[in-house]
Amino acid sequence: MIGFSADGASVNLGKNTGVAAKLKEDAPWLIDIHCLAHRLELAFLELQRYCASVEKIYEVLHLTWKTYHFSPKSTRELKALADTMGINVLKPGQVTGTRWLPHVSRALKSLIKPPKGDHHNDPSQYAAVLQHMEHLASTSQKADIKGRAKYIAAAMKDIHFLAFCHFLVDLFSILETVSLRFQQNDLILPSAVSLLRETYAKVSLLPKRAAPGGWLESFEKLVKKGDDKALFQGVTVARSRQQKRGKESSDLQSEMEVAVKLCKQGLQERFTNLLGASSEKPNKEKSTASSIVYDMLVFNVDAWPNDMDSLVDFGSDEVAHLVTWFRPVLESGGCRVEAVSREWESLKVMVKTHFQDMAYSRLWSTMLTKDPYKSDYENVLHLVVLLLVLPISSTQCERAFSTQYRIKSATRSCLETETIEDLIRISSQGPPMAEFVSSQAVELWFSTGQRPRRPFFKDQ
């Protein structure tokens, strides 16, 4: 075992009595990593907690979901209204609780999604929800529902609120991509670092210009800057009195800058060792898991210098540091550690010369499986194997738990452990349903069993 990845709960990553600390008592070289997908969610909390506009959007989305989740009557009324308008509506999604960022992004997109085609001012989900909220605000006999509907309707008719919703969709689209990638089981560390830095750069550009082809750009084409009123999905939206007076708190540009600043701040705090510049390397005098993770980035081929003189010396200290840290693991695996330094110099020149444009997975797959590479660089490739198997996300485990809850339900509580494990593996690791060949399973079912199968018994 060379790595351990989990969420940030103290029971997992606690310094004294956490699971990682207990494992390090038997394996001092173990690298404990806070799951990248969970870290991204925690980074996003900075934006959710301290940006007033984001907090208001979350509140509106939550109250909208609450209105229809706890009231079948309201759901039926919304569906009937949508049928009258000739549109298809989706049930509003939940944004609170244990939800990954893509769930929040889908909930916001479903609320303000434009109609299909180029008719952006035709009614869609936004118009249907707004009209129903206005109906509840004027007819409901319950004070809480009436007040909630009035608050939602007032917010949805505000141009500033609507514009910021479109900006937030653009921001969520960037973060959603990296979140989904972090949840994949085949992600390796260099790819994750490159993705993080690309995401950071994209987020930094949002206040300066709208994302090309993004939601905010399309909204700005409908609503001209400075107009007090505009038509959106057949609904007249307007600026509030504060916005007409030009108060700073209602300035869309300043709100976008605050949101991006908080987002970047959260990313920097949660991914310091991965986003840091090369001049901010961890202290090498004292080996830590963070410094080892940083050293593993030396295998990022895209970061290798193009100049051959610089390439020869590149990464020598990092490789030596990795060899020292993992020496027990390397020696037990048959690695000759004294040959790693020489092979590392040769490997860099060969890859830079012949495999510079090859993707990570294909490159290291070639090195590890094809002759003469796997024999010529046998020892240094042990470090590559450690990089490839290093766990940087625990979402696969969480998906397995969710699968278990779906399989072992109240009506299937007597399943044996082996059966549950087989079903979980089929669900999480098996082929998609579209690629599943059922004929083999049917033939096996026919040919096995204590008694002959009689599928057509009732047809006789």
C-alpha positions in Angstrom: 0.0 0.0 0.0 1.5 3.4 -1.0 -1.5 5.7 -0.9 -4.8 6.4 0.9 -7.5 8.8 -0.3 -10.6 9.8 1.7 -12.8 12.8 2.5 -11.7 15.3 5.1 -13.4 13.7 8.1 -11.2 13.4 11.1 -11.9 9.7 11.4 -10.1 9.3 8.1 -7.3 11.9 8.0 -6.9 12.7 11.7 -3.3 13.3 12.6 -3.3 11.2 15.7 -6.0 8.5 15.6 -7.3 8.7 12.0 -7.3 5.8 9.6 -4.3 7.3 7.7 -2.3 7.7 10.9 -2.9 4.1 12.0 -1.9 2.9 8.5 1.3 4.9 8.7 2.4 3.0 11.8 2.9 0.0 9.6 3.7 1.8 6.4 5.5 5.1 7.1 5.8 5.8 3.4 2.0 6.0 3.0 0.7 9.1 1.2 -2.6 10.3 2.6 -4.5 12.5 0.1 -7.7 14.5 0.8 -10.0 13.5 -2.1 -9.7 16.1 -4.9 -13.5 16.0 -5.6 -14.3 16.8 -2.0 -11.7 19.5 -1.8 -13.3 21.2 -4.9 -16.6 21.1 -3.1 -15.1 22.7 0.0 -13.4 25.4 -2.2 -16.8 26.2 -3.7 -18.3 26.7 -0.2 -16.3 30.0 0.1 -18.4 31.3 -2.8 -21.7 30.0 -1.5 -21.2 31.4 2.0 -19.7 34.9 1.4 -21.2 36.1 -1.9 -24.6 37.7 -1.3 -25.8 37.1 -4.9 -24.9 33.4 -4.9 -26.5 33.0 -1.5 -29.7 34.5 -2.8 -29.8 32.3 -5.9 -29.3 29.2 -3.7 -32.1 30.4 -1.5 -34.5 30.9 -4.4 -33.6 27.5 -5.9 -34.1 25.9 -2.5 -37.5 27.6 -1.9 -38.6 26.7 -5.4 -37.7 23.0 -4.8 -39.4 23.1 -1.4 -42.6 24.5 -2.9 -43.0 21.6 -5.3 -41.4 18.8 -3.3 -43.7 19.1 -0.3 -46.9 19.9 -2.3 -48.2 17.5 -4.9 -51.0 20.1 -5.5 -48.5 22.7 -6.5 -46.7 20.2 -8.8 -50.0 19.4 -10.5 -50.8 23.0 -11.0 -47.4 23.7 -12.5 -47.8 20.8 -14.9 -51.3 22.0 -15.9 -50.0 25.5 -16.5 -47.1 24.2 -18.6 -49.5 22.1 -20.7 -51.6 25.2 -21.2 -48.5 27.1 -22.3 -47.4 24.2 -24.6 -44.1 23.7 -22.9 -42.4 20.8 -21.0 -41.3 21.5 -17.4 -38.9 19.6 -15.2 -39.4 19.2 -11.4 -37.0 21.7 -9.7 -33.9 20.0 -8.3 -32.5 20.2 -4.8 -29.4 22.2 -4.1 -28.9 21.7 -0.4 -27.6 18.7 1.5 -25.0 16.2 0.2 -25.0 17.3 -3.5 -22.1 17.5 -5.8 -21.7 20.7 -7.8 -23.0 19.3 -11.0 -26.4 18.7 -9.2 -26.6 22.4 -8.4 -25.6 23.3 -11.9 -28.3 21.2 -13.4 -30.9 22.7 -11.0 -30.0 26.2 -12.1 -29.9 25.4 -15.8 -33.3 23.7 -15.6 -34.8 26.9 -14.2 -33.5 29.4 -16.7 -33.0 27.1 -19.8 -34.0 28.8 -23.0 -36.6 27.2 -25.3 -35.3 25.0 -28.1 -34.3 26.8 -31.3 -33.6 30.5 -31.8 -36.9 31.7 -30.2 -35.3 32.8 -26.9 -38.3 35.0 -25.9 -40.8 32.1 -26.1 -42.0 30.8 -22.8 -40.1 28.0 -21.1 -39.6 26.7 -17.5 -38.7 30.1 -16.1 -41.9 31.7 -17.4 -44.0 28.8 -16.1 -42.5 28.8 -12.6 -42.8 32.6 -12.4 -46.5 32.6 -13.4 -47.3 29.9 -10.9 -45.4 31.7 -8.1 -47.4 34.9 -8.9 -50.6 32.7 -8.8 -49.6 31.3 -5.3 -48.7 34.8 -4.0 -52.2 36.1 -4.8 -54.4 33.0 -4.1 -52.7 30.9 -1.4 -54.5 30.9 2.0 -51.3 29.9 3.9 -49.1 32.8 4.9 -45.8 30.9 4.6 -46.5 29.7 1.1 -47.8 33.1 0.1 -44.8 35.0 1.4 -42.4 32.4 -0.1 -44.0 32.7 -3.5 -44.0 36.5 -3.4 -40.3 36.5 -2.5 -39.4 34.1 -5.4 -41.5 36.0 -7.9 -39.9 39.3 -7.0 -36.4 37.9 -7.3 -37.2 36.2 -10.7 -38.4 39.4 -12.2 -35.2 41.3 -11.3 -32.8 41.8 -14.3 -29.8 41.8 -12.0 -30.8 38.5 -10.4 -31.4 37.0 -13.9 -28.1 38.2 -15.3 -26.2 36.9 -12.3 -27.9 33.5 -12.8 -26.6 33.3 -16.3 -23.1 34.3 -15.1 -23.2 31.6 -12.4 -24.2 29.0 -15.0 -21.0 29.9 -16.9 -19.0 29.6 -13.7 -20.6 26.3 -12.8 -20.0 24.9 -16.2 -16.3 25.4 -15.7 -16.3 23.9 -12.2 -18.7 21.2 -13.2 -16.3 19.9 -15.8 -13.4 19.5 -13.4 -15.7 18.1 -10.7 -16.9 15.3 -13.0 -13.3 14.6 -14.1 -12.2 14.4 -10.5 -14.9 11.8 -9.9 -13.5 9.4 -12.5 -11.5 6.5 -11.3 -8.8 6.6 -14.0 -7.6 10.1 -13.3 -3.8 10.4 -12.5 -2.0 13.2 -10.6 -0.4 15.1 -13.5 -3.7 15.3 -15.5 -5.5 16.5 -12.3 -2.9 19.3 -11.8 -3.1 20.4 -15.5 -6.9 20.4 -15.2 -6.8 22.5 -12.0 -4.5 25.1 -13.5 -6.6 25.3 -16.7 -9.8 25.8 -14.5 -8.1 28.5 -12.5 -7.2 30.4 -15.6 -10.7 30.1 -17.1 -12.3 31.3 -13.9 -9.9 34.3 -13.8 -11.1 35.4 -17.2 -14.8 35.5 -16.5 -15.1 39.0 -15.0 -13.1 40.4 -18.0 -15.3 38.9 -20.7 -18.3 36.6 -21.0 -17.5 33.0 -21.8 -17.6 32.7 -25.6 -21.0 31.0 -26.6 -21.9 31.0 -22.9 -25.2 31.7 -21.1 -24.3 35.3 -20.1 -23.3 36.2 -23.6 -26.7 35.0 -25.0 -28.5 36.9 -22.2 -26.7 40.1 -23.0 -27.8 39.8 -26.6 -31.4 39.9 -25.3 -31.0 42.5 -22.7 -29.1 45.6 -23.7 -26.9 47.2 -21.1 -28.6 50.2 -19.4 -32.2 49.2 -20.3 -34.6 49.4 -17.4 -36.9 46.7 -18.8 -36.5 43.7 -21.0 -38.4 40.7 -22.3 -37.1 37.3 -21.2 -39.1 34.1 -22.2 -42.2 36.2 -22.7 -41.9 37.8 -19.2 -41.1 41.5 -18.6 -38.2 41.8 -16.2 -37.0 45.1 -14.8 -34.4 46.7 -12.6 -35.1 47.5 -9.0 -35.1 51.1 -7.7 -31.7 50.6 -6.1 -30.3 49.5 -9.4 -31.8 52.5 -11.2 -30.0 54.7 -8.6 -26.8 52.9 -9.5 -25.8 51.7 -6.0 -22.6 49.7 -5.9 -24.2 46.7 -4.2 -26.4 46.1 -7.4 -23.5 46.5 -9.9 -23.3 43.2 -11.8 -19.6 43.6 -12.7 -18.6 44.1 -9.0 -20.7 41.0 -8.0 -19.0 38.9 -10.7 -15.6 40.1 -9.5 -16.4 39.2 -5.9 -17.7 35.8 -6.9 -14.6 35.0 -9.0 -12.3 36.3 -6.2 -13.9 34.0 -3.6 -13.8 31.1 -6.0 -10.1 31.6 -6.7 -9.4 32.1 -3.0 -11.1 28.8 -2.3 -9.1 27.0 -4.9 -5.9 28.4 -3.6 -6.6 27.4 -0.1 -7.6 23.8 -0.9 -5.1 23.1 -3.6 -2.0 25.1 -2.5 0.6 22.4 -3.2 -0.9 21.7 -6.6 -1.6 25.2 -7.9 1.6 26.7 -6.4 4.3 28.1 -8.7 7.5 26.2 -9.2 9.3 28.8 -7.0 7.1 27.8 -4.1 8.2 24.2 -3.7 7.6 22.5 -0.4 10.5 22.4 2.0 12.8 19.5 1.0 14.7 19.4 4.3 11.7 17.7 5.9 10.0 15.0 3.9 6.2 15.2 4.1 3.3 13.7 2.1 2.7 17.1 0.5 6.3 17.4 -0.7 6.2 13.8 -2.1 3.0 14.6 -4.0 4.7 17.7 -5.4 7.8 15.6 -6.4 5.6 13.2 -8.4 4.7 16.0 -10.7 8.1 15.6 -12.2 6.6 12.9 -14.4 4.3 15.5 -16.0 5.8 15.4 -19.5 4.3 18.8 -20.5 6.4 20.5 -17.9 9.7 19.2 -19.1 12.1 21.8 -20.6 12.7 21.8 -24.3 16.3 22.6 -24.0 18.4 19.3 -23.9 21.0 20.8 -21.5 18.2 21.7 -19.0 16.4 18.5 -19.6 19.3 16.3 -18.5 19.3 17.8 -15.0 15.6 18.3 -14.7 13.9 16.4 -11.9 17.0 14.7 -10.5 16.4 16.0 -7.0 12.8 15.1 -7.1 13.5 11.5 -8.3 16.1 11.0 -5.6 13.6 12.3 -3.1 11.0 9.8 -4.3 13.5 6.9 -4.2 14.4 7.7 -0.6 10.8 7.9 0.5 9.6 4.7 -1.2 12.9 2.7 -0.9 11.3 -0.1 1.1 8.5 -0.5 -1.4 10.8 -0.3 -4.4 13.3 -2.8 -3.0 10.5 -5.3 -2.1 9.3 -5.0 -5.7 12.7 -5.9 -7.2 13.8 -2.4 -8.1 17.5 -1.7 -8.2 17.4 1.8 -6.7 21.0 2.7 -7.7 20.0 2.4 -11.3 17.0 4.8 -11.2 19.0 8.0 -11.6 20.8 6.8 -14.8 17.6 5.4 -16.3 15.8 8.7 -15.5 18.2 10.7 -17.6 17.9 8.4 -20.5 14.1 8.2 -20.2 13.7 11.9 -20.4 15.7 12.3 -23.6 13.9 9.3 -25.3 10.4 10.5 -24.4 11.1 14.1 -25.4 12.6 12.9 -28.7 10.1 10.3 -29.8 6.9 10.5 -27.6 6.5 14.2 -26.8 3.0 14.5 -28.3 1.6 11.2 -26.8 -1.1 11.3 -24.1 -0.2 10.3 -20.6 -2.1 7.0 -20.5 -0.8 5.9 -23.9 2.8 7.0 -23.1 3.1 5.1 -19.8 1.2 2.1 -21.2 3.8 1.9 -24.0 6.7 2.2 -21.6 5.4 -0.4 -19.2 4.3 -3.1 -21.8 6.4 -2.7 -24.9 10.0 -3.9 -25.4 12.7 -2.6 -25.3 11.3 0.2 -23.1 10.0 -1.9 -20.2 13.4 -3.7 -19.9 15.7 -0.6 -20.6 13.8 1.5 -18.0 12.7 -1.2 -15.7 13.8 0.4 -12.5 12.7 4.0 -13.0 9.3 2.7 -14.2 8.7 1.5 -10.7 8.2 5.1 -9.8 5.8 5.6 -12.7 3.7 2.7 -11.5 3.5 4.3 -8.0 2.3 7.5 -9.7 -0.4 5.6 -11.7 -1.8 3.7 -8.8 -1.8 6.7 -6.4 -5.4 7.2 -5.3 -6.4 10.9 -5.5 -10.2 10.5 -5.3 -12.5 8.5 -3.1 -15.7 9.0 -5.1 -15.5 5.5 -6.5 -16.0 4.2 -2.9 -18.9 6.5 -2.3 -20.6 5.3 -5.5 -20.1 1.7 -4.3 -21.8 2.6 -1.1 -24.7 4.2 -3.0 -24.9 1.1 -5.2 -25.1 -1.1 -2.1 -28.0 0.9 -0.7 -29.9 0.5 -3.9 -29.2 -3.2 -4.1 -29.7 -4.2 -0.5 -33.1 -2.6 0.1 -35.8 -3.4 2.6 -37.3 -6.0 0.3 -33.9 -7.6 -0.5 -32.4 -7.7 3.0 -31.5 -11.4 3.0 -29.0 -11.3 0.1 -25.8 -13.1 0.9 -22.5 -11.1 1.1 -21.1 -12.8 -2.0 -24.2 -12.0 -4.0 -24.1 -8.3 -2.9 -20.4 -8.0 -3.8 -21.1 -9.5 -7.3 -24.0 -7.2 -7.9 -22.0 -4.1 -6.8 -19.1 -5.1 -9.1 -21.4 -5.6 -12.0 -23.0 -2.2 -11.4 -19.8 -0.2 -10.9 -17.4 -2.1 -13.1 -19.6 -3.9 -15.6 -20.3 -2.8 -19.2 -23.1 -0.3 -19.9 -26.5 -1.8 -20.6 -26.3 -0.9 -24.2 -23.1 -3.0 -24.6 -24.3 -6.0 -22.5 -24.8 -9.2 -24.4 -27.7 -11.0 -22.6 -27.6 -14.2 -24.7 -24.7 -15.6 -22.7 -26.4 -15.0 -19.4 -29.7 -16.6 -20.7 -27.8 -19.7 -21.9 -26.0 -20.0 -18.6 -29.4 -19.7 -16.8 -30.9 -22.5 -19.0 -27.9 -24.8 -18.5 -27.5 -24.5 -14.8 -29.8 -25.3 -11.8 -30.9 -28.3 -9.9 -34.0 -28.8 -12.0 -34.6 -28.1 -15.7 -35.8 -24.6 -16.6 -39.3 -24.3 -18.0 -39.7 -20.7 -19.2 -42.7 -21.5 -21.4 -44.6 -23.6 -18.8 -47.6 -21.3 -18.6 -47.9 -21.1 -22.4 -48.6 -24.8 -22.6 
